[in-house]
Amino acid sequence: MAYSVTQEYLQIPPVTRAYTTACVLTTAAVQLEFITPFQLYFNPELILKRYQLWRLITNFLFFGPLGFSFLFNMIFLYRYCRMLEEGSFRGRTADFVYMFFFGGLLMTFFGFFASLFFLGQAFTIMLVYVWSRRNPFVRMNFFGLLNFQAPFLPWVLMGFSLLLGNSIVIDLLGIGVGHMYYFLEDVFPNQPGGKKLLTTPGLLRALFDPAETDPDYSPLPEDQSGVVRQGQGPDGEPIQRQEEQDRDL
């Protein structure tokens, strides 16, 4: 039993495994009173004047005490982070890590002006947004109550937060940053006169993407979700086929 759990854990893609594990361990440390949220939250004054630089990272790792909100966030974080890493970022770990840096830096910048203490939920919404825009034909079901296409998922989550009485500022921040990444990475380079502005640094590629043995290898985008499949037509040209697929949250 222990072996099967360990084996399943090790099968989780590395970035998803590292981030979700860090979030769970941080919450456990707070719950066991080894540390307090006051040592973790985002505080520009303490970061700049007292050089408590760890707050730049720890504010993304704490989602509140154990309870419904924590479990809800962990489920969405794990699910959509993993689907991105195994889908459109398959074989592109360095690009995935670069998206983490891009999103984290932008959220930190806006956090200086918005008086936000913890940015993990915004980061989760960013991952959900990018996944939803790259899977526009997937049909979603929200707890059996509401059916909609994937691009509406971030807005449904924001509405759910509003119903729970939470502020939607953090959700809007995640949606905004997610749209910036999606536009710069997927939309603008394909426009007339557009070009790719987000280039993954070579250092990240050297650290996370080992050299491929097959120079012709290229990962299929979103293979897990089945939204885009690639093949070859009779003339040898690549063809794409988009499919609709039902998916529960």
TABELZI-V166761 format. One record per residue. SS is DSSP state (~ for helix, > for strand, _ for the rest). PHI is phi in whole degrees, 0 to 359 (999 if undefined). NEAR is the number of other C-alpha atoms within 12 Angstrom. Layout:
SS_PHI_NEAR / SS_PHI_NEAR
This chain:
__999_7 / ~_298_8 / ~_295_9 / ~_295_10 / ~_295_11 / ~_297_11 / ~_296_11 / ~_295_13 / ~_297_18 / ~_288_16 / __277_15 / __291_23 / __306_29 / ~_300_26 / ~_291_32 / ~_299_34 / ~_298_24 / ~_294_21 / ~_290_29 / ~_294_34 / ~_296_23 / ~_298_24 / ~_294_35 / ~_294_29 / ~_294_23 / ~_297_33 / ~_296_31 / ~_296_23 / ~_296_22 / ~_291_24 / ~_297_19 / __273_14 / __65_14 / __285_14 / __223_18 / __237_20 / ~_301_28 / ~_293_20 / ~_272_26 / __246_33 / __290_34 / __282_36 / __224_32 / ~_304_27 / ~_295_16 / ~_291_19 / ~_290_22 / ~_277_15 / ~_265_10 / __247_12 / __57_13 / __274_21 / __292_20 / __298_20 / ~_295_28 / ~_296_34 / ~_255_31 / ~_294_35 / __291_38 / __271_39 / __255_41 / __252_44 / __246_39 / __99_33 / __293_24 / __303_22 / __165_13 / ~_299_13 / ~_299_19 / ~_296_25 / ~_297_21 / ~_300_21 / ~_293_34 / ~_294_34 / ~_298_23 / ~_290_33 / ~_300_39 / ~_297_35 / ~_297_30 / ~_277_38 / ~_295_40 / ~_292_35 / ~_296_33 / ~_294_41 / ~_293_38 / ~_271_31 / __256_32 / __290_35 / __255_33 / __299_27 / __74_28 / __228_33 / ~_300_30 / ~_298_27 / ~_295_31 / ~_293_38 / ~_297_31 / ~_296_27 / ~_296_35 / ~_300_34 / ~_296_24 / ~_301_30 / ~_296_37 / ~_296_34 / ~_294_21 / ~_295_28 / ~_295_43 / ~_296_36 / ~_300_20 / ~_291_25 / ~_296_29 / ~_297_22 / ~_253_15 / ~_256_19 / __54_19 / __261_27 / __263_34 / __226_36 / __247_44 / ~_298_43 / ~_295_44 / ~_298_44 / ~_295_46 / ~_298_49 / ~_298_43 / ~_299_44 / ~_297_44 / ~_299_43 / ~_297_42 / ~_298_45 / ~_299_43 / ~_295_39 / ~_286_32 / ~_273_36 / __229_37 / __293_27 / __260_26 / >_281_31 / >_270_26 / >_251_27 / >_228_20 / >_267_23 / __52_14 / __74_12 / __254_11 / >_215_19 / >_250_20 / >_196_27 / >_278_27 / ~_307_35 / ~_299_26 / ~_273_29 / ~_303_37 / ~_301_41 / ~_287_26 / ~_296_31 / ~_296_35 / ~_296_30 / ~_296_20 / ~_296_21 / ~_299_24 / ~_296_17 / ~_295_12 / __279_13 / __85_10 / __271_16 / __288_18 / __264_25 / ~_299_26 / ~_294_32 / ~_292_36 / ~_297_31 / ~_296_37 / ~_297_36 / ~_295_39 / ~_298_28 / ~_292_36 / ~_299_37 / ~_291_31 / ~_300_26 / ~_296_38 / ~_300_30 / ~_295_25 / ~_290_23 / ~_267_29 / ~_249_23 / ~_257_22 / ~_301_19 / ~_298_18 / ~_263_15 / __275_13 / __302_9 / __82_9 / __281_14 / __207_16 / __283_19 / __262_19 / __263_23 / __245_21 / __293_25 / __300_20 / ~_300_14 / ~_298_15 / ~_295_21 / ~_295_21 / ~_294_16 / ~_281_17 / ~_248_22 / __243_23 / __294_16 / __298_13 / __276_15 / __287_9 / __256_9 / __294_8 / __271_7 / __287_12 / __213_15 / __292_23 / __281_24 / __291_28 / __50_33 / __296_25 / __298_25 / __280_33 / __76_28 / __282_31 / >_235_26 / >_241_23 / >_242_21 / >_204_15 / >_234_12 / __276_11 / __301_8 / __271_8 / __87_9 / __282_10 / >_293_13 / >_237_14 / >_235_16 / >_226_17 / >_260_21 / __234_19 / __267_20 / >_209_21 / >_277_22 / >_212_26 / >_275_20 / __292_29
